[in-house]
Amino acid sequence: MKFINYVILSLALLLSANSFALEQQYQQPIVDLIKAFKNHDKAAISSHISYPLSRTYPVPDINNEAELVERFDDVFDETLIKQIVDSNIDTDWDKVGWRGIMLNSGVVWVDTDGKIIGINYQTAKEQLQAKNLIAADKQALHPSINTFVEPILDWQTAKYRIRVDDLGDGNFRYVSWSIDKKPNDKPDIILEHGDIEFEGSGGNHSYTFKNGRYSYVLQVTVIGSDTSPPGWLEVYKDDKLLLSDSVISTVNKAN
């Protein structure tokens, strides 16, 4: 997907200037991970993953080892497996500060224990699944917002349901409802032409939408602590913060 490729390219450019050679103390877990892929050992690979394993919305996240084994071929195709198996521990894996260890500029991220914490790659099977889920998603939305290229996020805070969609050509759309409404209800707010801004090399980013003197800012957490929310909504009037509302759940489509 165009947006995913844009994010990966942006991260790769940022990370190229901030990566460090992998230290000896972190190499053995990576060696074990590569060995598991070389042996096509799905059970061993599933134990080398930190759950939940996020997938690109609207594909649902993978929550445990059993789900990983069941959906293994959706996540890992021959191309990705070959990248991992053929990787050189000395030249292809880099530790990037506190964020973790990356393969080939961020295709795969692992923690210092060798557990996979992120995969910036989508197989053809997942792309087809996403396409089908997007079609179903459009059918469930109010007619005023059921046209878009790609869904970016779908959040719930204590007060609001929020979604961002890519309308194409870099045009992001913000839509929100009060928490008591449903997606097929007419939205309370629709704003277009949002701006995206990346914060450092970890992938965290934000979307900003303007409505006169008001700004709606969605802070997206990609890499954070165990207690970090997926993100939060900030509403400003001029430069005055009126609201900061953390995300309490992300909408995850079922298979």
N, C-alpha and C positions, 0 to 999 in steps of 0.2 A: 504494500500500500504506500501511496505517495507520502503520506504524513509520517509513517514509520520510517521510511527511508530518509526523510528530512531530519528526523530526530537522531537517527544513527549517524548520519553524516556530520551533524553538528557536534555530537558527542565525540566522534573520532577526531575531528579537528581540534577540539578543546583538549582532549586527552593526550594527543600526540606531544604536547608541550609539557605535560605534567606527570608522565609515567616514570617508573623507576624499575631497574632490573630486579628480577625476583630473587630474594635472598634464599640461602641454602635451607634455612629452617622451615620455609613454606613449600619446599619442592616435593617432599615425599607424599603429602596428600594429593597433590596434582598428579604425580606419577601413578598413584592408586586409582585415581579417577580415569586417567587415560587407559590404564590396564582394563578397567571394567568395560569401557567402550570397545576396546580391542577384542575382548572376549564376548561381546554382545550379551553381557550378563545384565538383563533388565532388573533383576532383583538387587544386584549390587549397585547398579546405577541409581535406582530409586532410593537407596540408603545414603547416597551422596548428594541429596537435594534438601534444601531448607524449605519447609512448607509454611504457608501456601506458596506455590510457584505461580507468579503472576503471568497471565497470558494477555495478549493484546485485546482490549475491549472490541467487540462484545463476546469474544470467546471466554468461557468461564475459567477461573483459576483452577489449579490442581491442588487439592487439599491434603493428600496423604500418599503413602507409597503405593497402596492398591490402585488409586486413581492414576498414578503415573504409569504403572505397568499396563493398565487398561488402555491408556491414551498415548503410550510410548511412541507409536508410529506417527501420531499426529504432530508430536513435538520434535522428534528426531528423525530426519530423513537421511539418506545416504550422504548427501552433501555436507550436512552439519556433522554427522558422525565422522566423516573423513577429515574434516578440519580438526576435530579433537584428537583423533587417533594419530594423524600425521604431524601434530604440533610438536615443536621443539621446546622443551622446558626452559632452555636458556635464552631463546630469541623470541618466542611467540607469546609468552606469559609475562605479565608485568604487574607489580603491586602499585596501586594508585592510592597512596596515603591510607586514610582510615576507611576508604570506600570499598576496598576489597582487591581482588586479583582478577585481571581481565585477560581474555584470549583474543588476539588479533583485533586490537582497538575496540573491544567491548562486545564482540559477538556473544561471548559467554562470560558471565561474572561468577566468581566463587568467593567464599570467605576464606579466612586464614586456616580453617580446618578442612578446606577442600570441598565444601558443600556448595553446590550451585545455588546462587541467590537470584540470578537473572539471566534470561536468554533474549537477546535482541535479534531474533531470527524467526521467520514464520514459514513453515512448510506449505507446499501446495495444498495439502489436505486441510490445514488450518485456514488457509486463505479461502477455500471453498466453504468451509464451515462458517467463517465470518460473513461471507457474502450471503449465505442463506439466513443467518441470524439478523443481518441488517435488513433484509427484505421483510422478515417477520416484524422487526422493530418498527419499520415505517408503517406497517398496517395497524399497529397498536397506538399510533400517535394521532393527535389532533390534526386535521387536514392542513392547518396553517403552518405546520412545521414538519410535515412528512416528506419533504424533499431535501436531500443532502447527499453528499458524496460518501462521507465516512463519519460515524459517530466517534467522538473523542473521549467523552466521559459522561457518566450518569451518576449523580451523587444525591445523598440525602443528608441534610443537617437536622438539627433539632427543630428548625422552623421552616425549611424549604426543601423542595426537590429541584435539582439543578442539572442541566445537561449542556454540553458543548458539542457542536457538530461542525465538521469541515464542509463548507458549501462549495469548495473548489477555488483554485486560484488564490490561495492564501486568505480566504474569507472565512473567519470563524464566527459562529453564531452562539449567543448565550440565550438560554431559555430557562425560566423559573416559574414554579407554582408554589403556593402555600402548601404545607405538608399534608393538609387534609384533602387535597385534590389529586386526581389521577392523570396519567400521561395523555389520555384521550380527551381531557378537559382543555378548554382554551387556556393557553398560558397567561400568567399575570404580566410577564415581561418578556419581550423578544428584542434582542440587540444584536446587530451584526458588526462586521469589520473590527473584530477584536485583535489585539496585538499579543504575540507570544514572546516571552523573554526567558532565556536560559540563565541560570544562576550557578556559575562555576562549572566544574567538570563532572559533577556527580549525576546530572540529569534532572535535578529539581528545576522546575520552571513555573511560570505563571502566565495567565491570560488576563488581559485588562480590556474591559468594555466600557465605553463612555455613553452617558445619557445626560446631556446638558452639564450641569455642575456636579453630577454624581458619577462616581467610578465604581465599577464592580470588578474586583480582583479575585481570581481563583488561584490560590497557591497550591501547586501539585507536588507532593512528596514522592520522589522516586527512590532515593536512598536516605534513610533516616534511622532513628533509634527504634528499639522494639516497641516503644510506647507512642511513636509518632503516628498521628492520624494520616489517612491517605491524602488529606489536604484540608483547606479551610477557605471560607468565603470572607472577604473583607469588603465593606461598603464605605466609601468616602464621600463627603460633600466638600468640594474643593480639596483641601489637604487635611480635613478633620475626619478621623476615623469614627464612624457611626456604629459599626457592627463588625464583630469578628466571630464567625460561627464555624466550628470544627465539623468535619465530615464524620458522621457516625456510621454510615454504611455506604457501600458502593453497590450499584445494581449489577448483578451478574447473571447473564442469561443462562438458562439451563440447556443442556445438550438436546 
